[in-house]
């Protein structure tokens, strides 16, 4: 299985607790992606200043296009992408 991991980090000075409605919409979008089966897994960063989302069977270009639709996208630093292979 091919996995594209994206590492998202909030920009300095952004307080996610002040972005209630935007955060709710973000969570709904991620839930929809989970329901569609395109997310393999997701982890919040320990400081709750970002996340790591693992997409299955999508290349970096497709993942970038999805990430850019997230409501919190303008609040993130440039995303980091890792192409991974699942070793079963």
Secondary structure, 3 states (H helix, E strand, C coil): CEEEEEEEEECCCCCHHHCHHHHHHHHHHHHHHHHHCCEEEEEECCCCCEEEEEEECCCHHHHHHHHCCCCCHHHECCCEEEEEECCC
